[in-house]
Amino acid sequence: MSVMLDVLTPLHDLVDQAEEALSKDPEVYQRSGELVHVSQSAEGQWLFRPIKVNMMGYLLSRVANWTRGSKRVHPPSGVVKALVDKGSWPHIRSIRSVVSFPPIMSNGYIPYHPGYNQLARIFFTPDNLRFRVPERPTQYDAQEAAQVLLDIVCDFPFLNPSHATAWMAGLLGPITRFAHNGNIPLVLVQANSPRVGKTTLVKVISHILLGEECPVVTHSHSETEERKRILSYLRTGRNMILVDNVVGQFGGATINALATSRFFEDRILGQTKILQVPNDTVWFITGNNMTLAPDTAERCLNVRLHTSNERPHLRSGFRYPELLTTVHQYRDRLLSAALTLVRAYIVAGKPRVDMEPWGGFEAWSHLVRGALIWSGLPDPAITRHELEEEADIGRYVAANLVEGWAMLQEEVSAPSGLTSFEVCELLATDVEAKLLRDSLATMLGRVSCNPHSLELTLRQLRERNFSGKCLRCIDNSWSVQTLNRP
């Protein structure tokens, strides 16, 4: 029943009373300094949207009877605006996300009940799912669950088994998002040819988790545009986003920060207000033989498809010819398998497994990589080394420069090193130094070099380890020295 609120009450008391009345609305929550409204779209999607002034007036009139004496009135505009602008609301519940799958908690607890869960701060919309997750699953249960998940993607030409495991790690990302407070790597899905099934592979994850396709966006090469779009999607609490068919280079400062930050901050479009939102979205990126920006490769899971078929879209003989229909039909079983795999690992005490560290993704690695390796699968993270080798062309060029510098030192008998001026003079003569010439031409973008530009380049490489060698500068002379092995 609606409460009675007299508009002649002092404003601060009236705002507090209105907030308390609004807190009884099961669709109103607060998130990152905004009030949000959880509702279902015409397409059936559950989302939360920031509550603006007009919507606030509607909600306040729904939760309270506003009076002036004996006369019914509308909610005062001052109260409406004050509630929108408060920034914190002690009476209203906090929310992180709306999910259509039950995420697993750090202790293995799985919130199956629909509606708001205060422990996880999520709103769960189960869509009549029936889950079959054992109370105390064993390692054998986890291994069987892994095979169930691998079977549904058996028609995709993964380059090797570790790439299939990387796909599974991408699937487990949103499920385990609320079980740890670490970062989740970007999930890169690429192929050596068009029409091999990259987007469909991501759609399989989306249909398992969401029961429908996830939002698809195109890649923008504008950093400003990219930041605005990222903020917009994070504000709506999406569980996963697909950046589809990237052409050219992907990555950069914004993407790198997004992958290794738990919060994302930017200015709201058309306003001066700066908003900081939790980064709970798992980002999937597809493309053919993509080029990654510096430092982006080390933040990506690498799912690679490879085919020798000239026309891969004409392939036949699939085990699951109507794949997405099959996924939708067996969604309960597939989602249960994913939850069982992780729960079994947690129940077992998250035993340590042999895996190399991945800086910036330690918590995710301990849970997701640990669960997959413990279940008998290859480490999904080893695929990122391929990306780093492909993406870090600059490191290869720099390594060649260091090696070429060492060869020039030996050729002109200068063990104590050479100044940048001396090297420029030598390169202007008939000295061979092909490796050094080629690497400098690549790094500087021109064949000739001058002492100033060469000096700047050398300072960027100073003291970096290139296969046990590094450039050092003593009294303006640059020399290549061998590093002591640890």
MOSULTA-V813157 format. One record per backbone hydrogen bond with DSSP energy under -0.5 kcal/mol. CO is the residue of the C=O (numbers start at 1). NH is the residue of the N-H. E is the energy in kcal/mol with one decimal. If there is no record, write none. Layout:
co:CO nh:NH e:E
co:CO nh:NH e:E
This chain:
co:3 nh:5 e:-0.5
co:3 nh:65 e:-3.8
co:5 nh:7 e:-0.6
co:5 nh:67 e:-2.7
co:6 nh:9 e:-1.9
co:10 nh:14 e:-2.7
co:11 nh:15 e:-2.8
co:12 nh:16 e:-1.8
co:13 nh:17 e:-2.5
co:14 nh:18 e:-2.5
co:15 nh:19 e:-2.4
co:16 nh:20 e:-2.1
co:17 nh:21 e:-2.1
co:18 nh:22 e:-2.6
co:19 nh:23 e:-1.8
co:21 nh:24 e:-1.2
co:22 nh:25 e:-1.8
co:24 nh:26 e:-0.6
co:25 nh:28 e:-1.6
co:27 nh:38 e:-3.0
co:29 nh:36 e:-3.0
co:30 nh:95 e:-2.1
co:31 nh:34 e:-1.1
co:34 nh:31 e:-3.1
co:35 nh:51 e:-3.2
co:36 nh:29 e:-2.4
co:37 nh:39 e:-0.5
co:37 nh:49 e:-1.9
co:39 nh:47 e:-2.4
co:41 nh:44 e:-1.7
co:45 nh:41 e:-3.2
co:45 nh:47 e:-0.6
co:47 nh:39 e:-2.6
co:49 nh:37 e:-2.6
co:50 nh:52 e:-0.6
co:52 nh:56 e:-2.6
co:53 nh:57 e:-2.2
co:54 nh:58 e:-1.6
co:55 nh:59 e:-2.4
co:56 nh:60 e:-2.7
co:57 nh:61 e:-1.7
co:58 nh:62 e:-1.0
co:59 nh:63 e:-1.6
co:60 nh:64 e:-1.1
co:63 nh:3 e:-1.3
co:64 nh:66 e:-0.6
co:65 nh:5 e:-2.9
co:66 nh:73 e:-2.7
co:67 nh:7 e:-2.7
co:68 nh:70 e:-0.5
co:68 nh:71 e:-1.6
co:71 nh:68 e:-2.8
co:76 nh:80 e:-2.1
co:77 nh:81 e:-2.7
co:78 nh:82 e:-2.1
co:79 nh:83 e:-2.3
co:80 nh:84 e:-1.7
co:81 nh:85 e:-2.2
co:82 nh:86 e:-1.0
co:89 nh:92 e:-1.4
co:93 nh:30 e:-2.6
co:97 nh:123 e:-2.0
co:99 nh:125 e:-2.7
co:101 nh:103 e:-0.9
co:103 nh:111 e:-0.8
co:105 nh:108 e:-2.0
co:109 nh:105 e:-2.7
co:110 nh:112 e:-1.1
co:115 nh:124 e:-3.0
co:116 nh:118 e:-0.6
co:117 nh:121 e:-1.9
co:117 nh:122 e:-1.3
co:121 nh:96 e:-3.6
co:121 nh:97 e:-1.0
co:122 nh:117 e:-3.0
co:122 nh:124 e:-0.6
co:123 nh:99 e:-2.4
co:124 nh:115 e:-3.1
co:124 nh:126 e:-0.6
co:126 nh:129 e:-0.7
co:129 nh:131 e:-0.5
co:132 nh:134 e:-0.6
co:134 nh:137 e:-0.7
co:138 nh:142 e:-1.9
co:139 nh:143 e:-2.3
co:140 nh:144 e:-2.4
co:141 nh:145 e:-2.4
co:142 nh:146 e:-2.3
co:143 nh:147 e:-1.7
co:144 nh:148 e:-1.8
co:145 nh:149 e:-1.9
co:146 nh:150 e:-2.4
co:147 nh:151 e:-2.1
co:148 nh:152 e:-1.1
co:149 nh:153 e:-0.5
co:150 nh:153 e:-0.9
co:151 nh:154 e:-1.6
co:153 nh:156 e:-1.6
co:156 nh:158 e:-1.9
co:157 nh:306 e:-3.0
co:160 nh:163 e:-1.5
co:160 nh:164 e:-1.0
co:161 nh:165 e:-2.1
co:162 nh:166 e:-1.8
co:163 nh:167 e:-1.5
co:164 nh:168 e:-1.7
co:165 nh:169 e:-2.3
co:166 nh:170 e:-1.8
co:167 nh:171 e:-1.8
co:168 nh:172 e:-2.2
co:169 nh:173 e:-1.0
co:170 nh:174 e:-0.6
co:171 nh:175 e:-0.7
co:172 nh:176 e:-2.2
co:174 nh:177 e:-0.8
co:175 nh:104 e:-2.0
co:176 nh:179 e:-2.0
co:176 nh:180 e:-0.5
co:186 nh:188 e:-0.7
co:186 nh:301 e:-3.4
co:187 nh:189 e:-0.6
co:187 nh:285 e:-2.7
co:188 nh:190 e:-0.6
co:188 nh:303 e:-3.4
co:189 nh:287 e:-1.4
co:190 nh:305 e:-2.7
co:191 nh:289 e:-1.2
co:193 nh:196 e:-0.6
co:197 nh:201 e:-2.0
co:198 nh:202 e:-1.5
co:199 nh:203 e:-2.3
co:200 nh:204 e:-1.9
co:201 nh:205 e:-1.1
co:202 nh:206 e:-2.2
co:203 nh:207 e:-3.0
co:204 nh:208 e:-2.0
co:205 nh:209 e:-2.6
co:206 nh:210 e:-3.1
co:206 nh:211 e:-0.9
co:206 nh:212 e:-0.8
co:215 nh:242 e:-2.4
co:217 nh:244 e:-2.0
co:221 nh:223 e:-0.6
co:222 nh:226 e:-2.5
co:223 nh:227 e:-2.3
co:224 nh:228 e:-2.0
co:225 nh:229 e:-2.2
co:226 nh:230 e:-2.4
co:227 nh:231 e:-2.4
co:228 nh:232 e:-2.1
co:229 nh:233 e:-2.2
co:230 nh:234 e:-2.5
co:231 nh:235 e:-2.1
co:232 nh:236 e:-1.0
co:233 nh:238 e:-1.4
co:234 nh:237 e:-1.1
co:236 nh:48 e:-0.7
co:237 nh:98 e:-0.6
co:239 nh:282 e:-2.1
co:240 nh:215 e:-0.5
co:241 nh:243 e:-0.6
co:241 nh:284 e:-3.0
co:242 nh:217 e:-2.9
co:242 nh:244 e:-0.8
co:243 nh:286 e:-2.2
co:246 nh:288 e:-0.6
co:248 nh:291 e:-1.2
co:250 nh:293 e:-2.7
co:252 nh:256 e:-2.8
co:253 nh:257 e:-2.2
co:254 nh:258 e:-2.3
co:255 nh:259 e:-2.1
co:256 nh:260 e:-1.0
co:258 nh:261 e:-1.0
co:262 nh:279 e:-3.1
co:264 nh:277 e:-2.7
co:266 nh:275 e:-2.9
co:268 nh:271 e:-2.4
co:273 nh:268 e:-2.5
co:275 nh:266 e:-1.9
co:275 nh:277 e:-0.5
co:277 nh:264 e:-2.7
co:278 nh:280 e:-1.3
co:281 nh:283 e:-0.5
co:282 nh:241 e:-1.9
co:283 nh:187 e:-2.7
co:284 nh:243 e:-3.3
co:285 nh:189 e:-3.6
co:286 nh:246 e:-3.1
co:287 nh:191 e:-1.1
co:287 nh:289 e:-0.6
co:291 nh:250 e:-2.6
co:293 nh:296 e:-2.1
co:293 nh:297 e:-0.7
co:296 nh:299 e:-2.1
co:297 nh:300 e:-1.7
co:299 nh:186 e:-2.2
co:301 nh:188 e:-2.7
co:301 nh:303 e:-0.7
co:302 nh:304 e:-0.6
co:303 nh:190 e:-2.4
co:304 nh:159 e:-2.4
co:305 nh:192 e:-0.9
co:309 nh:312 e:-0.6
co:311 nh:314 e:-2.0
co:312 nh:315 e:-1.6
co:320 nh:323 e:-0.6
co:321 nh:323 e:-0.7
co:322 nh:326 e:-2.2
co:323 nh:327 e:-2.8
co:324 nh:328 e:-2.3
co:325 nh:329 e:-2.1
co:326 nh:330 e:-2.3
co:328 nh:331 e:-0.9
co:330 nh:334 e:-2.3
co:331 nh:335 e:-2.9
co:332 nh:336 e:-2.3
co:333 nh:337 e:-2.1
co:334 nh:338 e:-2.0
co:335 nh:339 e:-2.2
co:336 nh:340 e:-2.5
co:337 nh:341 e:-2.3
co:338 nh:342 e:-1.6
co:339 nh:343 e:-2.8
co:340 nh:344 e:-2.7
co:341 nh:345 e:-1.2
co:342 nh:346 e:-2.1
co:343 nh:347 e:-3.1
co:344 nh:348 e:-1.8
co:345 nh:350 e:-2.7
co:346 nh:349 e:-1.8
co:353 nh:355 e:-0.9
co:358 nh:361 e:-2.0
co:360 nh:183 e:-0.6
co:361 nh:365 e:-2.4
co:362 nh:366 e:-2.6
co:363 nh:367 e:-1.5
co:364 nh:368 e:-2.7
co:364 nh:369 e:-0.8
co:365 nh:370 e:-2.1
co:367 nh:371 e:-2.1
co:368 nh:372 e:-2.2
co:369 nh:373 e:-2.7
co:370 nh:374 e:-2.4
co:371 nh:375 e:-1.2
co:372 nh:377 e:-2.1
co:373 nh:376 e:-1.9
co:379 nh:382 e:-1.1
co:380 nh:383 e:-0.9
co:381 nh:384 e:-1.6
co:382 nh:385 e:-1.1
co:383 nh:386 e:-0.8
co:383 nh:387 e:-0.9
co:384 nh:388 e:-2.4
co:385 nh:389 e:-2.3
co:386 nh:390 e:-2.1
co:387 nh:391 e:-3.3
co:388 nh:392 e:-2.2
co:391 nh:393 e:-1.9
co:392 nh:396 e:-1.3
co:393 nh:397 e:-2.3
co:394 nh:398 e:-2.5
co:395 nh:399 e:-2.8
co:396 nh:400 e:-2.2
co:397 nh:401 e:-2.1
co:398 nh:402 e:-2.3
co:399 nh:403 e:-2.4
co:400 nh:404 e:-3.0
co:401 nh:405 e:-2.5
co:402 nh:406 e:-2.1
co:403 nh:407 e:-2.0
co:404 nh:408 e:-2.1
co:405 nh:409 e:-2.4
co:406 nh:410 e:-1.9
co:407 nh:411 e:-2.3
co:408 nh:412 e:-2.4
co:409 nh:414 e:-2.7
co:410 nh:413 e:-0.7
co:414 nh:417 e:-1.8
co:418 nh:478 e:-3.2
co:419 nh:423 e:-2.2
co:420 nh:424 e:-2.1
co:421 nh:425 e:-2.0
co:422 nh:426 e:-2.4
co:423 nh:427 e:-2.7
co:424 nh:428 e:-0.9
co:426 nh:429 e:-1.6
co:426 nh:431 e:-0.8
co:433 nh:437 e:-2.6
co:434 nh:438 e:-2.9
co:435 nh:439 e:-2.1
co:436 nh:440 e:-2.3
co:437 nh:441 e:-2.4
co:438 nh:442 e:-1.9
co:439 nh:443 e:-2.4
co:440 nh:444 e:-2.9
co:441 nh:445 e:-1.4
co:450 nh:454 e:-2.4
co:451 nh:455 e:-2.4
co:452 nh:456 e:-2.0
co:453 nh:457 e:-1.9
co:454 nh:458 e:-2.5
co:455 nh:459 e:-2.1
co:456 nh:460 e:-1.2
co:457 nh:461 e:-0.9
co:458 nh:461 e:-0.7
co:458 nh:462 e:-0.9
co:461 nh:464 e:-1.9
co:461 nh:471 e:-0.5
co:464 nh:466 e:-0.6
co:465 nh:467 e:-0.5
co:466 nh:469 e:-1.1
co:468 nh:483 e:-3.0
co:469 nh:466 e:-3.1
co:470 nh:481 e:-2.6
co:471 nh:463 e:-2.6
co:472 nh:474 e:-0.5
co:472 nh:479 e:-2.5
co:474 nh:477 e:-1.7
co:477 nh:474 e:-2.5
co:478 nh:418 e:-2.5
co:479 nh:472 e:-2.5
co:479 nh:481 e:-0.5
co:481 nh:470 e:-2.1
